[in-house]
Amino acid sequence: MNIEIKQWFLSNLTTSNSYASALLVVMYLIIILVIWWVCLRLLQSYIPKLTAKTETMWDDIIFNQRVIKAFATLIPALLVHLLIPQLFIESSPILPLLITTADIIIVFVSVWILTSFFNSINEILSEKDQYKGKPIGSLTQLAKILTYCIGGILIISLLIDKSPAFLLSGLGAIAAILLLVFKDSILGFVASIQLSANNMVQVGDWVTVPNYGADGDVFEINLTSIKVRNFDLTITTVPTYAFISDSFTNWRGMQYSSGRRIKRSINIKKDTICFCDEAMLAKFQKIALISDYITTQKQVIDDYNFKNKIDTSILINGRNMTNIGVFKVYIENYLLNNPDINQSMMIMVRQLVPSDTGLPLEVYAFCNNKEWKMYESNVADIFDHILSVVHYFDLELFENPSGSDFRNLINK
């Protein structure tokens, strides 16, 4: 009975009876949909149970819902490819179309499975400590691009009924177009290799890219771009190759070092700088942090002036201490006795080039606390103290005149 029904359908397919052909195709599609639905339900039921029984997590990630749906689609496509020649006679005009459609579906689903697999590999490796910070996303994106290209070539070869080798032989003519289309991907891939080989940037690094306004932590590295979460919680996307072609600052060295640098200066009014007389030295000697320094330095200067018979009635003669010099020593001793300053790293107070805004006095040291909030708090405490003690040394800070300064001048 089944043979007679099949022969009836086949005999109608060889005639001009389009109704029989359409009915057979509809029935065939219904059967394929039923097979797909059954495969999907079976795979969704049993594969999660099998992966749940294992102790590892990689199989749970690989055999996710995307992969299961892809496999459920691949099985009916393979059945279509195998059964079409059995259901249609070779002279049927619809046979080549159905075979080509089935082959395209197989290629499409295969690409789907491979890209899902690469996504799973990226997810697995990104969670491993030894691969954190590495551009795994760039490599998986490259693998997906190659998969898409191969799949596209196969699909085009099926549509035009030519071998893939025929298409590949003509790629030289469209190489310029491909380079133009995939310019960012090619540049990004080369940049990713250089960034990875030279360990220039990793996920979690604090980077500053002035040309793109990026200043924050790197949270994603892929083939064409690097995403930076700025400290104002905005996100800046920077082309990967920009980290090779342009300059950027990576603060990882500071994060891994023993301290975070303090490099800040104050401006002293130059007309308040003077030699220290006996009254000033007596006042300075009462300051605990520089008391020993004043005593020792005063003895050294007195011995030098006495030995060289210097007339000390005029301070310009011989050697004498200055209030700016004593203030500089005070700041250094203050930093050396500050628990927030790393004592094993450079501690220096230096004068910069005088300018029309006064004499810059720069503090150069390293704070133990590298966390941003604590660092700023420690720096503020240090300079609060420095600014508060300036007048003890008969010095004044330089600042541009404000409205109150002009009012006081007018009132005088």
C-alpha positions in Angstrom: 0.0 0.0 0.0 2.8 2.4 0.9 4.7 1.5 -2.3 1.5 2.3 -4.3 1.1 5.7 -2.6 4.8 6.5 -3.2 4.5 5.5 -6.9 1.4 7.6 -7.3 3.2 10.7 -5.9 6.3 10.0 -8.1 4.2 9.5 -11.2 2.5 12.8 -10.6 5.8 14.6 -10.1 6.8 13.5 -13.6 3.7 15.1 -15.1 2.4 18.7 -15.0 0.2 18.0 -12.1 1.5 20.8 -9.8 -1.1 20.0 -7.1 0.5 16.6 -6.4 4.0 18.1 -6.3 2.9 20.9 -3.9 1.1 18.4 -1.7 4.2 16.1 -1.5 6.4 19.1 -0.6 4.1 20.2 2.1 3.9 16.8 3.6 7.6 16.5 3.4 8.1 19.8 5.2 5.6 18.8 7.9 7.6 15.6 8.5 10.9 17.5 8.7 9.4 20.0 11.2 8.1 17.1 13.3 11.6 15.5 13.2 13.2 18.8 14.2 10.7 19.3 17.1 11.3 15.7 18.4 15.1 16.1 18.1 15.0 19.5 19.9 12.9 18.1 22.8 15.1 15.0 23.2 18.4 16.9 23.1 17.0 19.6 25.5 15.9 16.8 27.9 18.9 14.5 28.0 22.0 16.6 27.3 21.6 18.9 30.3 21.1 15.9 32.5 24.3 14.3 31.2 26.4 17.4 31.6 25.0 17.9 35.1 26.3 14.5 36.2 29.9 15.6 35.5 32.0 17.6 38.0 33.5 19.9 35.4 31.8 23.0 34.1 33.2 23.2 30.6 30.7 20.7 29.2 27.8 22.7 30.7 29.2 25.8 28.9 29.9 24.1 25.6 26.6 22.2 25.3 24.4 25.2 26.0 21.0 26.0 24.5 22.5 27.6 21.4 24.5 24.4 20.6 21.6 22.2 21.3 19.3 24.1 19.0 22.0 24.0 16.3 22.4 20.2 16.6 18.6 19.8 16.6 18.5 21.7 13.3 21.4 19.8 11.8 19.8 16.4 12.1 16.7 17.2 10.0 19.0 18.9 7.4 21.1 15.8 7.1 17.9 13.7 6.7 16.7 16.0 4.0 20.0 15.7 2.2 19.9 11.9 2.4 16.2 11.3 1.7 15.5 13.7 -1.1 17.1 11.5 -3.8 15.0 8.6 -2.5 11.7 10.5 -2.7 12.1 12.3 -6.0 13.1 10.9 -9.4 16.2 12.4 -11.0 14.3 14.1 -13.8 12.2 16.1 -11.3 12.8 19.8 -11.8 12.5 20.5 -8.1 15.1 17.9 -7.1 18.3 20.2 -7.6 16.6 23.1 -5.8 15.8 20.9 -2.7 19.3 19.4 -2.6 20.9 22.8 -2.8 18.6 24.1 -0.1 19.4 21.2 2.1 23.2 21.7 1.6 22.9 25.4 2.3 21.1 24.6 5.6 23.8 22.1 6.5 26.5 24.7 5.9 24.6 27.4 7.8 23.9 25.2 10.8 27.5 23.9 10.8 28.7 27.6 10.9 26.2 28.2 13.7 27.6 25.2 15.7 31.2 26.3 15.3 30.6 29.9 16.3 28.6 28.8 19.3 31.5 26.5 20.2 34.0 29.4 19.9 31.8 31.5 22.1 31.8 28.7 24.7 35.6 28.4 24.5 35.9 32.1 25.0 33.7 31.9 28.1 35.6 29.0 29.5 39.1 30.4 29.0 38.1 33.9 30.3 37.2 32.4 33.7 40.6 30.7 34.1 43.2 32.7 36.1 46.0 32.0 33.7 44.1 33.4 30.8 42.6 36.5 32.5 43.8 39.6 30.8 44.7 37.8 27.6 43.0 38.8 24.4 41.1 35.5 24.1 38.1 37.4 22.7 40.2 38.6 19.8 41.3 35.1 18.9 37.8 33.7 19.1 36.5 36.6 17.0 39.2 35.8 14.4 38.2 32.2 14.4 34.5 33.2 13.9 35.4 35.5 11.0 37.3 32.7 9.3 34.3 30.4 9.9 31.9 32.9 8.4 34.2 33.4 5.4 34.5 29.7 4.7 30.8 29.2 5.2 30.1 32.1 2.8 32.3 30.7 0.2 30.6 27.3 0.5 27.1 28.8 0.3 28.0 30.9 -2.8 29.6 27.9 -4.5 26.4 25.9 -3.9 24.2 28.7 -5.3 26.3 29.1 -8.5 27.0 25.4 -8.7 30.8 25.9 -8.8 33.5 24.4 -6.7 35.0 26.4 -3.8 38.3 26.2 -5.5 36.8 28.2 -8.4 35.8 30.9 -6.0 39.2 30.9 -4.2 41.0 31.3 -7.5 39.1 34.6 -8.0 39.8 36.1 -4.6 42.9 37.9 -5.9 40.6 40.2 -7.9 38.6 41.2 -4.9 41.5 41.3 -2.4 41.4 45.1 -2.3 37.7 45.0 -1.4 38.3 42.4 1.3 41.1 44.5 2.8 38.8 47.5 2.8 35.9 45.6 4.4 38.0 43.8 7.0 40.5 46.7 7.6 39.6 47.1 11.3 39.6 43.4 11.9 43.1 42.9 10.3 44.6 45.9 12.1 42.9 44.7 15.3 44.2 41.2 15.0 47.8 42.4 14.4 47.5 44.8 17.3 46.1 42.1 19.6 49.1 39.9 18.9 51.5 42.8 19.7 49.5 43.7 22.8 49.5 40.1 24.0 53.2 39.4 23.1 54.4 42.5 24.8 51.9 42.4 27.7 51.0 46.0 27.0 47.4 45.9 28.3 45.2 43.4 30.1 41.6 43.3 31.3 41.6 45.1 34.6 44.4 47.6 33.8 43.9 51.3 34.5 44.7 53.1 31.2 44.6 56.6 30.0 44.2 57.3 26.2 44.2 61.1 25.8 43.3 61.0 22.1 40.0 59.2 22.8 39.2 60.7 26.2 39.5 57.3 27.9 40.6 57.2 31.6 39.5 54.1 33.5 39.7 50.4 33.7 39.8 48.0 30.8 36.9 45.5 31.0 36.8 44.0 27.5 39.4 43.3 24.8 38.2 42.0 21.4 39.4 41.9 17.9 38.5 45.4 16.8 38.1 47.4 20.0 39.0 47.7 23.7 36.3 48.9 26.0 37.3 51.2 28.9 35.0 51.9 31.9 35.9 55.5 32.8 35.8 56.7 36.4 32.6 58.6 35.8 31.1 55.2 34.8 30.9 56.1 31.1 32.3 53.6 28.6 34.8 54.6 25.9 35.4 52.2 23.0 38.9 52.6 21.6 40.1 50.8 18.4 42.6 48.0 19.3 45.2 49.3 16.9 45.1 52.7 18.5 47.0 51.2 21.5 49.8 50.5 19.0 49.6 53.6 16.8 48.9 56.2 19.5 50.4 56.8 22.9 48.6 55.7 26.1 49.4 55.4 29.8 49.0 52.1 31.6 49.0 52.5 35.4 49.5 48.8 36.0 53.1 49.4 37.2 51.8 51.7 39.9 49.1 49.2 40.9 51.7 46.4 41.3 54.4 48.6 42.9 54.8 49.4 46.6 53.4 52.9 46.4 51.5 55.4 44.4 53.5 58.5 43.4 52.8 62.0 44.9 54.1 64.8 42.6 52.6 68.1 43.6 54.0 71.6 44.1 53.2 74.8 45.9 54.3 78.3 44.8 56.2 80.5 47.3 56.2 84.3 46.9 59.8 85.1 46.0 59.9 88.3 48.0 59.3 86.5 51.3 62.5 84.4 50.9 65.3 85.6 53.2 68.2 84.7 55.3 67.5 83.4 58.8 68.6 85.7 61.7 69.2 84.6 65.2 65.6 85.2 66.2 64.2 83.1 63.4 66.7 80.3 64.2 65.6 80.4 67.8 62.0 80.0 66.7 62.8 77.2 64.3 64.8 75.3 66.9 61.6 74.9 68.9 60.0 72.9 66.0 60.5 69.2 66.9 61.0 67.9 63.4 63.9 70.3 62.6 65.3 71.0 66.1 68.3 68.7 65.6 68.9 69.9 62.1 69.0 73.6 63.2 71.4 72.8 66.0 73.8 70.8 63.8 73.6 73.1 60.8 74.1 76.2 62.9 77.2 74.6 64.4 78.6 73.8 61.0 77.9 77.3 59.6 79.4 79.0 62.7 82.6 76.8 62.4 82.9 77.7 58.7 82.4 81.4 59.2 84.8 81.5 62.2 87.5 79.5 60.4 87.3 81.8 57.4 87.0 85.0 59.5 83.7 86.0 58.0 82.0 89.2 59.1 78.7 87.8 60.2 77.3 91.2 61.0 75.9 91.2 57.5 74.0 88.1 56.7 75.0 88.1 53.0 78.6 87.3 54.1 79.7 83.7 54.5 77.2 80.9 54.9 73.7 81.3 56.4 70.5 79.4 56.4 67.4 80.6 54.5 63.8 80.3 55.6 63.0 78.5 52.3 65.8 76.0 52.9 64.7 75.3 56.5 61.1 74.9 55.2 62.3 72.4 52.6 64.1 70.3 55.3 61.0 70.5 57.5 58.8 69.1 54.7 61.3 66.3 54.1 61.4 65.3 57.8 57.6 65.5 57.9 57.4 63.0 55.1 60.0 60.8 56.6 57.9 60.6 59.8 54.6 60.2 58.0 53.2 56.6 58.2 51.3 57.0 55.0 54.5 57.6 53.0 56.5 54.6 51.7 59.9 55.0 53.3 61.6 52.5 51.0 60.9 54.6 47.9 62.1 58.0 46.8 61.3 60.9 49.1 62.3 64.3 47.8 61.4 68.0 48.1 62.9 70.1 45.3 62.8 73.6 43.9 61.5 74.0 40.3 62.4 76.8 37.9 61.1 80.1 39.3 58.4 81.8 37.3 56.1 84.7 37.4 53.9 82.8 39.8 56.6 82.4 42.4 59.1 79.7 43.3 57.6 76.2 42.9 58.4 73.8 45.8 57.6 70.2 44.7 56.9 67.2 46.9 58.0 63.9 45.3 57.1 60.8 47.3 55.1 57.6 47.2 52.0 56.9 49.2 51.4 53.5 50.7 47.7 53.6 49.9 47.2 53.0 46.1 43.4 52.9 46.3 42.1 56.2 44.7 40.0 57.5 47.6 42.5 56.7 50.3 45.4 58.1 48.2 43.6 61.4 47.6 42.8 61.6 51.3 46.4 61.0 52.3 47.7 63.6 49.8 45.1 66.1 51.1 46.3 65.6 54.7 49.9 66.1 53.7 49.3 69.4 51.8 46.8 70.6 54.4 49.7 70.4 56.9 52.2 72.0 54.5 50.0 74.9 53.7 49.2 75.5 57.3 52.8 75.7 58.4 54.1 78.0 55.7 53.7 81.2 57.7 55.7 79.7 60.6 58.7 80.1 58.3 57.9 83.7 57.4 56.9 82.6 53.9 53.8 83.3 51.9 52.1 81.4 49.2 51.6 82.9 45.8 48.1 83.2 44.4 46.4 85.4 41.9 44.6 88.4 43.5 40.9 88.0 44.1 38.0 90.5 44.6 38.7 90.9 48.3 42.4 91.7 47.6 41.3 94.6 45.4 38.8 95.8 47.9 41.4 95.8 50.7 43.8 97.7 48.4 41.1 100.4 47.7 40.2 100.7 51.4 43.9 101.4 52.2 
